[in-house]
């Protein structure tokens, strides 16, 4: 029987994830399809979740928070972060219906992409801080990856909207995050940091700043990227934006300043692998992940 997995978000016409998952399905002999559901209405996905062919969904912006209300079980990490990006189904042991279970596994992709470059990163982050640029769902997952996933004791946050940043911090703290998260509101705040961040995760679009708050956020991020750390630890800059290119304005600046650049496509590949294991219920070793990774990079080039 044909099964369907949905990519649920808006706008998603640019997404290359269908190339990854459909390559997996085709090469393991599953008559499945991974298709886009370009919508901001959670009701649109909810109606499809009742269909017999529904096997799961990848949830992207702006639906990562609102979709939580339409699943049966919320896993601990999803509850901590306050949003989801993966839904999968399993038989309900108490009946014939399937349970719709959500996960949030962006943080796993971020963690593994950083560890690929520096396996010793947890040792460094135990002593030195990190920085996240953003305020939405991806920002939350980055903070979770840096703290719960990599052991960072202190994360600084830069965002153009003070209220959004403070809400993100409050939401994480309410769910039990113990590590320190400090919002940087001004250049003076950034310049007063004694120990400079050795990891930066940028989770904002690559657009020119227009408002005064946007210019301030850009200046704060720039001052930290350009600052000398005085440490021998590798400096890693993870750019979550990869379309049309991961070399955004901030990533280009970071590269010029000696940071090692990691692009968001690496994060997406790790995330997509985890999703494929959940949806197909097959061991990682049996999945043609190299073919699928090649397919998404070719799709992005096209």
N, C-alpha and C positions, 0 to 999 in steps of 0.2 A: 504494500500500500504506500502511495506517495505521502510523505510527511512534509510539513512546512515550518520553516523557522523565519521569523520576521526581524528585520532591522527597523526599529521604531523610533522616529525622531523627525526633526525638521530644522533646517533643510538638510537632506541627505543624498541628493543627487550626485555629489562629489565622492561619496564613500567608496573605497576600494574593498571593503570587507566582503561583499558578495563574491568577489573573485577568489578569496581565500576559502571560504566555507563551501562554495560550490565545487571547487577543486577537490576538497576533502571528500565530499559526498560522492562525486563521480568516480574517484579513484579507489574507493573502498566498496563500490557496488551498491550504494544506497540510493533508492529512487526518491531522493529528497530534493528540496529546493530551498534556497535562502533568498528571500526577496525583500525589497524595500516597502515599508509602510510609511510614507511621508505624511506625517500628521502631528499636530499638537494636542489632539483630542484623545485622552486616555480611554474614552468609551469605544473608540475605533479598535484598539487592541483588545479591549475586554470582550467585545463581541466575537473576535476571532479566537480567543482563548477557549471558547466553548465548543469549537469545532473538533471533530474527531481527528483531523490531520494535524492539529497544532502540537508541536513538539517543544517549542521554546521561542525565545526572543532575545535579541540584543537591544537594549534600551539606551538611547543616547539623548543628547540635549534637544529640547528642554524638558524631557519627560522623566528624568531619572528620579525625581522626588515624588511627583504626583502618581506614578505607576505603583508605588509601594502599597497603596490602598487597595489594589486589585489582585493581590496574590494571597495564597493561603498561609504561607510560612515566611517569616523574615529571619534570615540567618544572623548570627551575632555581629559579624563584621559589617553587614549592611545596616543593621540597627545603629551601630556605633558611628558610621559615616553619615547616616541619614538619607541614603539614596541607594538605588540599585542600577545595575547595568546588564544583568543577565537573568533570564527566567528559564527554568527547565522544569520538566514534568517527571513525576514518578508515580507509580501506582499507589493508591491509598490503601493501606493495609486493612482498613475498616470498611471498605466498600469497593465498588467497581469504578468509581470516579478517579480521575487523576488529580493529584495535588500540584498546584503551580507554586514552585519554590523560587524565590529570588536570591540572587547573590550580588555582591559588588566586588568585582575582581579587577577593576582598573588598577587598584593599589598593588596587586600581585605583578601586573605588567610593569609598573613603575619600579617596584623593588628589584625585579629580575633584570630589567634593562640596566639599572645602575650597577648591580652586582656583576653583570657581564664584563663591565669595564674595570671595576675595582672590587674584587672579591673581599678585600680587607676593609671595605667602607664602614661596616658597623664599628670596628675598632676606632676609626677616626671620628665618627659621629658621636661616639660616647664622650668625646672631649670637646668637639667643635660643632658650631651650629649649622643649620641649613636655612635656605630661603625659599619661599613659595610666592610666585607672582600670580594673583588671581583671587577669586572669591566664591566661585560656584562649586558645582559638584566635583569637578576634576581637581580643584584646589583642595577640597576636603580629602579626596582619596590620596593626593600627594602628601598631605600632612600625616595621614594615617600610615602610608608606606614608610615615610621617614622616621616616624616615632615607633609605632607598633611593629613595623616590618624590619627596620634597620637600626633601631635603638637610639635615635637622636633624642637628646634631653631638652633641646631648645630649637624651635623653628620660628623664624621671623616671617611675617606676612606683609606683602605689599599689594595694595589694590586701590583702584581709582575711587571706589565707593566705600567710605568708612563704615556705613551702616551694614552693607553686605559682608564686609570683612569681620566686623564684630559679631554679626549673627552667625557666621560660619564657626567662629571660635566658640561662641556660646553653645551652639548645637553639639559640637564635639565634646566640650566639657560636660555638658548635661548627660552625655552617654558614657561618661567615665574616663575620658582621656586625661591622664595624669601629667603628662609632660607640659613644659611651658611653651606657650604660643604668644608671641608679642607682635602686635600690629605696629608698623612703622608709618607714622602720619606725616613726617616731614624729613627734609634733608638733614636737619639737625639730629633727628632720631637716628638716622642711618650713620652719620658721622660719629656719633657717640658710642657705637658698638666697639667694644674692645677686641673681642674675638670675631673675626670676619667669617661669614659662611663659606664652607668649602663645597657645598652642593646648592645649585639653584635649579628649581623646577619652574618653568614658565608655562602657565596654563591660561594664556590670554591670546586673543586674535592678533595677527600681525597687521595692525592698522595704525596710521599716524594719529598721535594724540591731538585732540581739538579743544576740549574744555580745560579749565585751569586744573581741575582735579586729575585729569588724565596726564597733563604735562608734569604735575608734581609726582605722580606715580612713576612715570618714565624716568624722571631725574633721580628718584630714590633708587630705583633698580640699576640705573646706569652708574651711580656712585659706588654701589656695592660691587658691581661687576668689575669696575676699573680699579678698585682698591687693592693694594698689596696685602696679602694675608700674613706674610712672615712665617709661613709654615711650609714644610716639605710635602705635606699631604696633597695628593692629586685634587685638582678642582674640576668638578663635573657640572656641566650645564645641560640639562635635559629640556629640550624644546618639544612640547606636546603638539604644537601645530606643525603638520607636515604637508599640508596641501595649500598652495601648489608646490611649495618647497620648504624643507625644514630649516633652511638658512634664512630665518627671519632677521629683522633689524637687530633685535637683541642677541640672537645667536651669532650673527656676524660680528657684532661688537665683542662678544665673549670670546670668540675664536681669536680675534686680534689681540685680546688681553691674555691669551695663554690657557684658556679653559678648554677641556676636552668636551666636544659636542656629541650629545646623544640625541637622535631624532625620535619623534613620537611614533614613527612607523615600527621601531623596535618594540615599543610598549604595546602597540596594537597587535604585533605578531605573538608576543607572549600571552596577551589576553585572549586572542583568537584561539590559540592552542588549548588553553584551559576550557574555553567554551566548547570546543569540538569534543574534548574528552567527556564533558558533562552531557552534551546532547546525544552523541553516538553511543555512550557507555562502553567505549572501547579503550584499551590501554594506549598510552601515548606512543609507545614503540610501534604500534600497528598503523599509525596515521601518517600519511605522506606530507609531513609538515614542510619539508624542503621544497617540494613542488608548489605547495600552497603559498609559501613565502615568496617564491619566485613569481607566482601569478599576481600577487598584489603589487609588487614593485613594477612589474610590466604594465599593470593597469594604471598605476600612478604616472608612469612615463608617458603613456598614451594620453 
